[in-house]
Amino acid sequence: MKKLLFLILGLIFLIVVVKKFNFLSNLPNTPKTPKQTIEKQTVVYEESVITKVVEEVLPSVVTVGINKITTTGDFFQIDPSNPFSPFNLIPGQKKKIEQNIGSGFIISVDGLIITNKHVVSDAEASYQVLTNDKNKYNVEKIYRDPLNDLAILKISSTTFNSPKPLKLGNSSKLKLGQLVIAVGTPLGEFTNTVTSGIISGLGRGITAGSPFQGYVEKLDNVIQTDAAISPGNSGGPLLNSKGEVIGVNTAIAQEGQNIGFAIPANVVSDLINNFQKNGGSFERPYIGVRYKLIDKQTAVLNELVAGAYVVQVIPGSPAEKAGIQEEDIIIEFDGKKIGGNDEQTLAKLIAGKKPGERMSLKIWRNKKIMNISVTLTSNQ
């Protein structure tokens, strides 16, 4: 009887052990730590944010293309069989250029599109936009901002089936490390390419331009990002996690990788307000000089003064009428020194004025200081 009891107890013990072993064998080999769970949740969250933003904005991003006919230069061809006239003049041949050169995004249902001015800088060319649904539209009118590397394109509202315009965010509230998404057509070939990154810097000063057009412009207070931006991305939107445009992709650093720049959205907002206020045109104060900023260190090394060194005076401009000359250095504008800080570049001081205002300038010429008055005009 005792032997039977011990046998029964042994069997029960064996069954319990086997069941426990099977339970343990079904458990994961390496249980996840809280850190691993958080990292997975973060990755999934970031991916869902990006895919959601892209899905919403992609129909409103466009590719900008150019159409132009160029003529190659004449050249001489040697004809050895004609000793009396061995050189034959061969006239240049016409060549049609048709290619995608930039990006843009829709800001209104009636066919207004934002892009960079350097993308559409050629006044002799015609342009068209390609939407995400593969439809092409001719650009009927181009409004170029004389102060910033921005332009508004107008396409026919009667044939344009506009998607929802993109919303502009507040670029004054941006923070370093903030998630951003760039959309555009890199190299003019890969339409609606999406890249992501973070805001790497704020308040940068750069020279922007287009390898397709050979156009350059000095820009201040731009956004730096490590989101991949290539030639052809110019004019496309830089977006935040809400799908708001916080910048217009403008340039890349030639010397480094993963360094791109965008014009802040608040500049675009001011542009649109100015455009609408003036009935579809830009009224910007204009002086008419191209300049390079000379800082104090450069001035000391070259026995000059700090200020805006005039590289070119635009014919017929207020500057020419006032007597400003090339190689002059503008050291003061309306009583404020040029180049004292980022807020006192000549362009920013002019932007704070209105067309028709008369400004007093101090000019350094041939080691002498001169006082000149200039009446600003409107550059449409």
Contacts in CASP RR format, 6 or more apart in sequence:
PFRMAT RR
TARGET T0000
AUTHOR 0000-0000-0000
METHOD contacts of the structure
MODEL  1
MKKLLFLILGLIFLIVVVKKFNFLSNLPNTPKTPKQTIEKQTVVYEESVI
TKVVEEVLPSVVTVGINKITTTGDFFQIDPSNPFSPFNLIPGQKKKIEQN
IGSGFIISVDGLIITNKHVVSDAEASYQVLTNDKNKYNVEKIYRDPLNDL
AILKISSTTFNSPKPLKLGNSSKLKLGQLVIAVGTPLGEFTNTVTSGIIS
GLGRGITAGSPFQGYVEKLDNVIQTDAAISPGNSGGPLLNSKGEVIGVNT
AIAQEGQNIGFAIPANVVSDLINNFQKNGGSFERPYIGVRYKLIDKQTAV
LNELVAGAYVVQVIPGSPAEKAGIQEEDIIIEFDGKKIGGNDEQTLAKLI
AGKKPGERMSLKIWRNKKIMNISVTLTSNQ
46 179 0 8 1.000
49 179 0 8 1.000
49 241 0 8 1.000
50 181 0 8 1.000
50 194 0 8 1.000
50 196 0 8 1.000
53 181 0 8 1.000
53 239 0 8 1.000
53 241 0 8 1.000
53 242 0 8 1.000
53 243 0 8 1.000
54 181 0 8 1.000
54 183 0 8 1.000
54 194 0 8 1.000
56 164 0 8 1.000
56 243 0 8 1.000
57 105 0 8 1.000
57 166 0 8 1.000
57 183 0 8 1.000
57 237 0 8 1.000
57 239 0 8 1.000
57 243 0 8 1.000
58 132 0 8 1.000
58 183 0 8 1.000
58 192 0 8 1.000
58 194 0 8 1.000
59 131 0 8 1.000
59 132 0 8 1.000
59 133 0 8 1.000
59 163 0 8 1.000
59 164 0 8 1.000
60 105 0 8 1.000
60 106 0 8 1.000
60 132 0 8 1.000
60 163 0 8 1.000
60 164 0 8 1.000
60 165 0 8 1.000
60 166 0 8 1.000
61 103 0 8 1.000
61 104 0 8 1.000
61 105 0 8 1.000
61 106 0 8 1.000
61 132 0 8 1.000
61 166 0 8 1.000
61 183 0 8 1.000
61 184 0 8 1.000
61 192 0 8 1.000
61 236 0 8 1.000
61 237 0 8 1.000
62 103 0 8 1.000
62 104 0 8 1.000
62 105 0 8 1.000
62 106 0 8 1.000
62 113 0 8 1.000
62 129 0 8 1.000
62 130 0 8 1.000
62 131 0 8 1.000
62 132 0 8 1.000
63 100 0 8 1.000
63 102 0 8 1.000
63 103 0 8 1.000
63 104 0 8 1.000
63 129 0 8 1.000
63 130 0 8 1.000
63 184 0 8 1.000
63 185 0 8 1.000
63 188 0 8 1.000
63 191 0 8 1.000
63 192 0 8 1.000
64 100 0 8 1.000
64 101 0 8 1.000
64 102 0 8 1.000
64 103 0 8 1.000
64 104 0 8 1.000
64 115 0 8 1.000
64 119 0 8 1.000
64 120 0 8 1.000
64 127 0 8 1.000
64 128 0 8 1.000
64 129 0 8 1.000
64 130 0 8 1.000
64 153 0 8 1.000
64 235 0 8 1.000
65 98 0 8 1.000
65 99 0 8 1.000
65 100 0 8 1.000
65 101 0 8 1.000
65 102 0 8 1.000
65 127 0 8 1.000
65 128 0 8 1.000
65 129 0 8 1.000
65 130 0 8 1.000
66 97 0 8 1.000
66 98 0 8 1.000
66 99 0 8 1.000
66 101 0 8 1.000
66 120 0 8 1.000
66 122 0 8 1.000
66 125 0 8 1.000
66 126 0 8 1.000
66 127 0 8 1.000
66 212 0 8 1.000
67 96 0 8 1.000
67 97 0 8 1.000
67 98 0 8 1.000
67 125 0 8 1.000
67 126 0 8 1.000
67 127 0 8 1.000
67 128 0 8 1.000
68 96 0 8 1.000
68 97 0 8 1.000
68 98 0 8 1.000
68 122 0 8 1.000
68 124 0 8 1.000
68 125 0 8 1.000
68 126 0 8 1.000
69 94 0 8 1.000
69 95 0 8 1.000
69 96 0 8 1.000
69 97 0 8 1.000
70 94 0 8 1.000
70 95 0 8 1.000
70 97 0 8 1.000
71 92 0 8 1.000
71 93 0 8 1.000
71 94 0 8 1.000
71 95 0 8 1.000
72 92 0 8 1.000
72 93 0 8 1.000
72 95 0 8 1.000
73 92 0 8 1.000
74 89 0 8 1.000
74 90 0 8 1.000
74 91 0 8 1.000
74 92 0 8 1.000
75 89 0 8 1.000
75 90 0 8 1.000
75 92 0 8 1.000
76 87 0 8 1.000
76 88 0 8 1.000
76 89 0 8 1.000
76 90 0 8 1.000
77 87 0 8 1.000
77 88 0 8 1.000
77 89 0 8 1.000
77 90 0 8 1.000
78 86 0 8 1.000
78 87 0 8 1.000
78 88 0 8 1.000
79 85 0 8 1.000
79 86 0 8 1.000
79 87 0 8 1.000
79 88 0 8 1.000
80 86 0 8 1.000
99 188 0 8 1.000
99 212 0 8 1.000
100 130 0 8 1.000
100 185 0 8 1.000
100 188 0 8 1.000
100 189 0 8 1.000
100 191 0 8 1.000
100 232 0 8 1.000
101 119 0 8 1.000
101 188 0 8 1.000
101 210 0 8 1.000
101 212 0 8 1.000
101 213 0 8 1.000
101 232 0 8 1.000
102 115 0 8 1.000
102 116 0 8 1.000
102 119 0 8 1.000
102 184 0 8 1.000
102 185 0 8 1.000
102 188 0 8 1.000
102 212 0 8 1.000
102 232 0 8 1.000
102 233 0 8 1.000
102 234 0 8 1.000
102 235 0 8 1.000
102 236 0 8 1.000
103 115 0 8 1.000
103 119 0 8 1.000
103 183 0 8 1.000
103 184 0 8 1.000
103 185 0 8 1.000
103 232 0 8 1.000
103 233 0 8 1.000
103 234 0 8 1.000
103 235 0 8 1.000
103 236 0 8 1.000
103 249 0 8 1.000
104 113 0 8 1.000
104 114 0 8 1.000
104 115 0 8 1.000
104 119 0 8 1.000
104 129 0 8 1.000
104 184 0 8 1.000
104 235 0 8 1.000
104 236 0 8 1.000
104 237 0 8 1.000
104 248 0 8 1.000
105 113 0 8 1.000
105 114 0 8 1.000
105 166 0 8 1.000
105 183 0 8 1.000
105 235 0 8 1.000
105 236 0 8 1.000
105 237 0 8 1.000
105 245 0 8 1.000
106 112 0 8 1.000
106 113 0 8 1.000
106 162 0 8 1.000
106 163 0 8 1.000
106 165 0 8 1.000
106 166 0 8 1.000
107 113 0 8 1.000
107 114 0 8 1.000
107 152 0 8 1.000
107 165 0 8 1.000
107 166 0 8 1.000
107 168 0 8 1.000
107 272 0 8 1.000
108 162 0 8 1.000
108 165 0 8 1.000
109 157 0 8 1.000
109 162 0 8 1.000
109 165 0 8 1.000
110 157 0 8 1.000
110 160 0 8 1.000
110 162 0 8 1.000
111 154 0 8 1.000
111 155 0 8 1.000
111 156 0 8 1.000
111 157 0 8 1.000
111 160 0 8 1.000
111 162 0 8 1.000
112 152 0 8 1.000
112 153 0 8 1.000
112 154 0 8 1.000
113 129 0 8 1.000
113 152 0 8 1.000
113 153 0 8 1.000
113 154 0 8 1.000
113 155 0 8 1.000
114 150 0 8 1.000
114 151 0 8 1.000
114 152 0 8 1.000
114 153 0 8 1.000
114 235 0 8 1.000
114 248 0 8 1.000
114 268 0 8 1.000
115 150 0 8 1.000
115 151 0 8 1.000
115 153 0 8 1.000
115 234 0 8 1.000
115 235 0 8 1.000
115 236 0 8 1.000
115 248 0 8 1.000
116 149 0 8 1.000
116 150 0 8 1.000
116 151 0 8 1.000
116 208 0 8 1.000
116 209 0 8 1.000
116 210 0 8 1.000
116 234 0 8 1.000
116 235 0 8 1.000
116 248 0 8 1.000
116 250 0 8 1.000
116 263 0 8 1.000
117 144 0 8 1.000
117 145 0 8 1.000
117 148 0 8 1.000
117 149 0 8 1.000
117 150 0 8 1.000
117 151 0 8 1.000
117 215 0 8 1.000
117 217 0 8 1.000
118 149 0 8 1.000
118 208 0 8 1.000
118 209 0 8 1.000
118 210 0 8 1.000
118 213 0 8 1.000
118 214 0 8 1.000
118 215 0 8 1.000
118 216 0 8 1.000
118 217 0 8 1.000
118 234 0 8 1.000
119 151 0 8 1.000
119 210 0 8 1.000
119 213 0 8 1.000
119 232 0 8 1.000
119 234 0 8 1.000
119 235 0 8 1.000
120 127 0 8 1.000
120 139 0 8 1.000
120 142 0 8 1.000
120 144 0 8 1.000
120 151 0 8 1.000
120 153 0 8 1.000
121 144 0 8 1.000
121 210 0 8 1.000
121 213 0 8 1.000
121 215 0 8 1.000
122 213 0 8 1.000
126 138 0 8 1.000
126 139 0 8 1.000
127 138 0 8 1.000
127 139 0 8 1.000
127 142 0 8 1.000
127 153 0 8 1.000
128 136 0 8 1.000
128 137 0 8 1.000
128 138 0 8 1.000
128 139 0 8 1.000
129 136 0 8 1.000
129 137 0 8 1.000
129 139 0 8 1.000
129 153 0 8 1.000
129 155 0 8 1.000
130 136 0 8 1.000
130 191 0 8 1.000
131 137 0 8 1.000
131 163 0 8 1.000
132 163 0 8 1.000
132 191 0 8 1.000
132 192 0 8 1.000
135 161 0 8 1.000
137 155 0 8 1.000
137 156 0 8 1.000
137 159 0 8 1.000
137 160 0 8 1.000
138 155 0 8 1.000
138 156 0 8 1.000
139 153 0 8 1.000
139 154 0 8 1.000
139 155 0 8 1.000
140 154 0 8 1.000
140 155 0 8 1.000
140 156 0 8 1.000
141 153 0 8 1.000
141 154 0 8 1.000
142 151 0 8 1.000
142 152 0 8 1.000
142 153 0 8 1.000
142 154 0 8 1.000
143 151 0 8 1.000
143 152 0 8 1.000
143 153 0 8 1.000
143 154 0 8 1.000
143 275 0 8 1.000
143 280 0 8 1.000
143 281 0 8 1.000
143 282 0 8 1.000
144 151 0 8 1.000
144 282 0 8 1.000
145 151 0 8 1.000
145 152 0 8 1.000
145 271 0 8 1.000
145 282 0 8 1.000
145 284 0 8 1.000
146 282 0 8 1.000
146 284 0 8 1.000
146 286 0 8 1.000
146 379 0 8 1.000
146 380 0 8 1.000
147 284 0 8 1.000
147 347 0 8 1.000
147 350 0 8 1.000
147 351 0 8 1.000
148 219 0 8 1.000
148 263 0 8 1.000
148 267 0 8 1.000
148 271 0 8 1.000
149 208 0 8 1.000
149 209 0 8 1.000
149 217 0 8 1.000
149 219 0 8 1.000
149 250 0 8 1.000
149 263 0 8 1.000
150 248 0 8 1.000
150 263 0 8 1.000
150 267 0 8 1.000
150 268 0 8 1.000
150 271 0 8 1.000
152 271 0 8 1.000
152 272 0 8 1.000
152 275 0 8 1.000
166 237 0 8 1.000
166 239 0 8 1.000
166 243 0 8 1.000
166 244 0 8 1.000
166 245 0 8 1.000
167 243 0 8 1.000
167 244 0 8 1.000
167 245 0 8 1.000
168 244 0 8 1.000
168 245 0 8 1.000
168 265 0 8 1.000
168 268 0 8 1.000
168 269 0 8 1.000
168 272 0 8 1.000
169 240 0 8 1.000
169 242 0 8 1.000
169 244 0 8 1.000
169 245 0 8 1.000
169 246 0 8 1.000
169 265 0 8 1.000
170 246 0 8 1.000
170 265 0 8 1.000
170 266 0 8 1.000
171 223 0 8 1.000
171 246 0 8 1.000
171 247 0 8 1.000
171 264 0 8 1.000
171 265 0 8 1.000
171 266 0 8 1.000
171 267 0 8 1.000
172 264 0 8 1.000
172 266 0 8 1.000
174 199 0 8 1.000
174 202 0 8 1.000
174 223 0 8 1.000
174 246 0 8 1.000
174 264 0 8 1.000
175 199 0 8 1.000
176 198 0 8 1.000
176 199 0 8 1.000
176 200 0 8 1.000
176 201 0 8 1.000
176 202 0 8 1.000
177 198 0 8 1.000
177 199 0 8 1.000
177 200 0 8 1.000
178 198 0 8 1.000
178 199 0 8 1.000
178 240 0 8 1.000
179 196 0 8 1.000
179 197 0 8 1.000
179 198 0 8 1.000
179 240 0 8 1.000
179 241 0 8 1.000
180 196 0 8 1.000
180 197 0 8 1.000
180 198 0 8 1.000
180 199 0 8 1.000
180 225 0 8 1.000
180 227 0 8 1.000
180 238 0 8 1.000
180 239 0 8 1.000
180 240 0 8 1.000
180 246 0 8 1.000
181 194 0 8 1.000
181 195 0 8 1.000
181 196 0 8 1.000
181 197 0 8 1.000
181 227 0 8 1.000
181 238 0 8 1.000
181 239 0 8 1.000
181 240 0 8 1.000
181 241 0 8 1.000
181 243 0 8 1.000
182 194 0 8 1.000
182 195 0 8 1.000
182 196 0 8 1.000
182 197 0 8 1.000
182 225 0 8 1.000
182 227 0 8 1.000
182 228 0 8 1.000
182 229 0 8 1.000
182 233 0 8 1.000
182 236 0 8 1.000
182 237 0 8 1.000
182 238 0 8 1.000
182 239 0 8 1.000
182 249 0 8 1.000
182 262 0 8 1.000
183 192 0 8 1.000
183 193 0 8 1.000
183 194 0 8 1.000
183 236 0 8 1.000
183 237 0 8 1.000
183 239 0 8 1.000
184 191 0 8 1.000
184 192 0 8 1.000
184 193 0 8 1.000
184 232 0 8 1.000
184 233 0 8 1.000
184 235 0 8 1.000
184 236 0 8 1.000
184 249 0 8 1.000
185 191 0 8 1.000
185 192 0 8 1.000
185 193 0 8 1.000
185 232 0 8 1.000
185 233 0 8 1.000
186 193 0 8 1.000
186 228 0 8 1.000
186 229 0 8 1.000
186 230 0 8 1.000
186 231 0 8 1.000
186 232 0 8 1.000
186 233 0 8 1.000
187 230 0 8 1.000
187 231 0 8 1.000
187 232 0 8 1.000
188 231 0 8 1.000
188 232 0 8 1.000
193 233 0 8 1.000
195 227 0 8 1.000
195 228 0 8 1.000
195 229 0 8 1.000
196 227 0 8 1.000
197 225 0 8 1.000
197 226 0 8 1.000
197 227 0 8 1.000
198 225 0 8 1.000
198 226 0 8 1.000
198 227 0 8 1.000
199 223 0 8 1.000
199 224 0 8 1.000
199 225 0 8 1.000
200 224 0 8 1.000
200 225 0 8 1.000
200 226 0 8 1.000
200 259 0 8 1.000
201 223 0 8 1.000
201 224 0 8 1.000
201 225 0 8 1.000
202 223 0 8 1.000
202 224 0 8 1.000
203 220 0 8 1.000
203 221 0 8 1.000
203 222 0 8 1.000
203 223 0 8 1.000
203 224 0 8 1.000
203 342 0 8 1.000
204 221 0 8 1.000
204 222 0 8 1.000
204 223 0 8 1.000
204 224 0 8 1.000
204 261 0 8 1.000
205 218 0 8 1.000
205 219 0 8 1.000
205 220 0 8 1.000
205 221 0 8 1.000
205 222 0 8 1.000
206 218 0 8 1.000
206 219 0 8 1.000
206 222 0 8 1.000
206 250 0 8 1.000
206 251 0 8 1.000
206 253 0 8 1.000
206 261 0 8 1.000
207 216 0 8 1.000
207 217 0 8 1.000
207 218 0 8 1.000
207 219 0 8 1.000
207 251 0 8 1.000
208 216 0 8 1.000
208 217 0 8 1.000
208 219 0 8 1.000
208 234 0 8 1.000
208 250 0 8 1.000
208 251 0 8 1.000
208 261 0 8 1.000
209 215 0 8 1.000
209 216 0 8 1.000
209 217 0 8 1.000
209 234 0 8 1.000
209 250 0 8 1.000
209 251 0 8 1.000
210 231 0 8 1.000
210 234 0 8 1.000
211 231 0 8 1.000
212 231 0 8 1.000
212 232 0 8 1.000
218 293 0 8 1.000
218 347 0 8 1.000
219 250 0 8 1.000
219 251 0 8 1.000
219 261 0 8 1.000
219 263 0 8 1.000
220 342 0 8 1.000
220 345 0 8 1.000
220 347 0 8 1.000
220 348 0 8 1.000
221 264 0 8 1.000
221 342 0 8 1.000
222 250 0 8 1.000
222 251 0 8 1.000
222 261 0 8 1.000
222 262 0 8 1.000
222 263 0 8 1.000
222 264 0 8 1.000
223 238 0 8 1.000
223 246 0 8 1.000
223 247 0 8 1.000
223 261 0 8 1.000
223 262 0 8 1.000
223 263 0 8 1.000
223 264 0 8 1.000
224 259 0 8 1.000
224 260 0 8 1.000
224 261 0 8 1.000
225 238 0 8 1.000
225 260 0 8 1.000
225 261 0 8 1.000
225 262 0 8 1.000
226 258 0 8 1.000
226 259 0 8 1.000
226 260 0 8 1.000
227 238 0 8 1.000
227 260 0 8 1.000
228 258 0 8 1.000
229 249 0 8 1.000
229 251 0 8 1.000
229 252 0 8 1.000
229 260 0 8 1.000
229 261 0 8 1.000
230 252 0 8 1.000
231 252 0 8 1.000
233 249 0 8 1.000
234 249 0 8 1.000
234 250 0 8 1.000
234 251 0 8 1.000
235 248 0 8 1.000
235 249 0 8 1.000
235 250 0 8 1.000
236 248 0 8 1.000
236 249 0 8 1.000
237 245 0 8 1.000
237 247 0 8 1.000
237 248 0 8 1.000
237 249 0 8 1.000
238 245 0 8 1.000
238 246 0 8 1.000
238 247 0 8 1.000
238 248 0 8 1.000
238 249 0 8 1.000
238 262 0 8 1.000
239 245 0 8 1.000
239 246 0 8 1.000
240 246 0 8 1.000
244 265 0 8 1.000
245 265 0 8 1.000
245 268 0 8 1.000
246 262 0 8 1.000
246 264 0 8 1.000
246 265 0 8 1.000
247 262 0 8 1.000
247 263 0 8 1.000
247 264 0 8 1.000
247 265 0 8 1.000
247 268 0 8 1.000
248 262 0 8 1.000
248 263 0 8 1.000
248 265 0 8 1.000
248 268 0 8 1.000
249 260 0 8 1.000
249 261 0 8 1.000
249 262 0 8 1.000
250 261 0 8 1.000
250 262 0 8 1.000
250 263 0 8 1.000
251 260 0 8 1.000
251 261 0 8 1.000
252 259 0 8 1.000
252 260 0 8 1.000
252 261 0 8 1.000
253 259 0 8 1.000
253 260 0 8 1.000
253 261 0 8 1.000
271 282 0 8 1.000
274 282 0 8 1.000
274 283 0 8 1.000
274 284 0 8 1.000
275 281 0 8 1.000
275 282 0 8 1.000
277 283 0 8 1.000
281 380 0 8 1.000
282 379 0 8 1.000
282 380 0 8 1.000
283 355 0 8 1.000
283 378 0 8 1.000
283 380 0 8 1.000
284 351 0 8 1.000
284 355 0 8 1.000
284 378 0 8 1.000
284 379 0 8 1.000
285 350 0 8 1.000
285 351 0 8 1.000
285 352 0 8 1.000
285 353 0 8 1.000
285 354 0 8 1.000
285 355 0 8 1.000
285 356 0 8 1.000
285 357 0 8 1.000
285 376 0 8 1.000
285 377 0 8 1.000
285 378 0 8 1.000
286 317 0 8 1.000
286 318 0 8 1.000
286 350 0 8 1.000
286 355 0 8 1.000
286 376 0 8 1.000
286 377 0 8 1.000
286 378 0 8 1.000
286 379 0 8 1.000
287 317 0 8 1.000
287 318 0 8 1.000
287 319 0 8 1.000
287 346 0 8 1.000
287 350 0 8 1.000
287 374 0 8 1.000
287 376 0 8 1.000
288 313 0 8 1.000
288 314 0 8 1.000
288 317 0 8 1.000
288 318 0 8 1.000
288 319 0 8 1.000
288 320 0 8 1.000
288 379 0 8 1.000
289 308 0 8 1.000
289 310 0 8 1.000
289 311 0 8 1.000
289 312 0 8 1.000
289 313 0 8 1.000
289 314 0 8 1.000
289 317 0 8 1.000
289 319 0 8 1.000
289 324 0 8 1.000
289 330 0 8 1.000
289 346 0 8 1.000
290 310 0 8 1.000
290 311 0 8 1.000
290 312 0 8 1.000
290 314 0 8 1.000
291 308 0 8 1.000
291 309 0 8 1.000
291 310 0 8 1.000
291 311 0 8 1.000
291 330 0 8 1.000
291 346 0 8 1.000
292 308 0 8 1.000
292 309 0 8 1.000
292 311 0 8 1.000
293 307 0 8 1.000
293 308 0 8 1.000
293 309 0 8 1.000
293 338 0 8 1.000
293 339 0 8 1.000
293 345 0 8 1.000
293 346 0 8 1.000
294 302 0 8 1.000
294 304 0 8 1.000
294 305 0 8 1.000
294 306 0 8 1.000
294 307 0 8 1.000
294 308 0 8 1.000
294 309 0 8 1.000
294 329 0 8 1.000
295 306 0 8 1.000
295 339 0 8 1.000
296 306 0 8 1.000
298 304 0 8 1.000
298 306 0 8 1.000
299 305 0 8 1.000
299 306 0 8 1.000
299 307 0 8 1.000
304 329 0 8 1.000
304 364 0 8 1.000
305 329 0 8 1.000
305 331 0 8 1.000
305 364 0 8 1.000
306 331 0 8 1.000
306 337 0 8 1.000
306 338 0 8 1.000
306 339 0 8 1.000
306 340 0 8 1.000
307 329 0 8 1.000
307 330 0 8 1.000
307 331 0 8 1.000
307 337 0 8 1.000
307 338 0 8 1.000
307 339 0 8 1.000
307 346 0 8 1.000
307 364 0 8 1.000
308 329 0 8 1.000
308 330 0 8 1.000
308 338 0 8 1.000
308 339 0 8 1.000
308 345 0 8 1.000
308 346 0 8 1.000
309 327 0 8 1.000
309 328 0 8 1.000
309 329 0 8 1.000
310 319 0 8 1.000
310 324 0 8 1.000
310 325 0 8 1.000
310 326 0 8 1.000
310 327 0 8 1.000
310 328 0 8 1.000
310 329 0 8 1.000
310 330 0 8 1.000
311 326 0 8 1.000
312 326 0 8 1.000
313 319 0 8 1.000
313 320 0 8 1.000
313 324 0 8 1.000
313 325 0 8 1.000
313 326 0 8 1.000
314 320 0 8 1.000
317 377 0 8 1.000
318 374 0 8 1.000
318 375 0 8 1.000
318 376 0 8 1.000
318 377 0 8 1.000
319 374 0 8 1.000
321 374 0 8 1.000
321 375 0 8 1.000
322 361 0 8 1.000
322 372 0 8 1.000
322 373 0 8 1.000
322 374 0 8 1.000
322 375 0 8 1.000
323 372 0 8 1.000
324 330 0 8 1.000
324 361 0 8 1.000
324 363 0 8 1.000
324 372 0 8 1.000
324 374 0 8 1.000
325 365 0 8 1.000
327 365 0 8 1.000
328 363 0 8 1.000
328 364 0 8 1.000
328 365 0 8 1.000
329 363 0 8 1.000
329 364 0 8 1.000
329 365 0 8 1.000
330 338 0 8 1.000
330 346 0 8 1.000
330 361 0 8 1.000
330 362 0 8 1.000
330 363 0 8 1.000
330 364 0 8 1.000
331 337 0 8 1.000
331 338 0 8 1.000
331 362 0 8 1.000
331 363 0 8 1.000
331 364 0 8 1.000
331 369 0 8 1.000
332 338 0 8 1.000
332 360 0 8 1.000
332 361 0 8 1.000
332 362 0 8 1.000
333 346 0 8 1.000
333 349 0 8 1.000
333 350 0 8 1.000
333 359 0 8 1.000
333 361 0 8 1.000
334 349 0 8 1.000
334 353 0 8 1.000
334 359 0 8 1.000
334 360 0 8 1.000
334 361 0 8 1.000
335 360 0 8 1.000
335 362 0 8 1.000
336 344 0 8 1.000
336 349 0 8 1.000
337 344 0 8 1.000
338 344 0 8 1.000
338 345 0 8 1.000
338 346 0 8 1.000
338 349 0 8 1.000
339 345 0 8 1.000
350 376 0 8 1.000
353 359 0 8 1.000
353 376 0 8 1.000
354 376 0 8 1.000
355 376 0 8 1.000
355 377 0 8 1.000
355 378 0 8 1.000
356 375 0 8 1.000
356 376 0 8 1.000
356 377 0 8 1.000
356 378 0 8 1.000
357 375 0 8 1.000
357 376 0 8 1.000
358 373 0 8 1.000
358 374 0 8 1.000
358 375 0 8 1.000
358 376 0 8 1.000
359 373 0 8 1.000
359 374 0 8 1.000
359 375 0 8 1.000
359 376 0 8 1.000
360 371 0 8 1.000
360 372 0 8 1.000
360 373 0 8 1.000
361 371 0 8 1.000
361 372 0 8 1.000
361 373 0 8 1.000
361 374 0 8 1.000
362 369 0 8 1.000
362 370 0 8 1.000
362 371 0 8 1.000
362 372 0 8 1.000
363 369 0 8 1.000
363 370 0 8 1.000
363 371 0 8 1.000
363 372 0 8 1.000
364 370 0 8 1.000
END
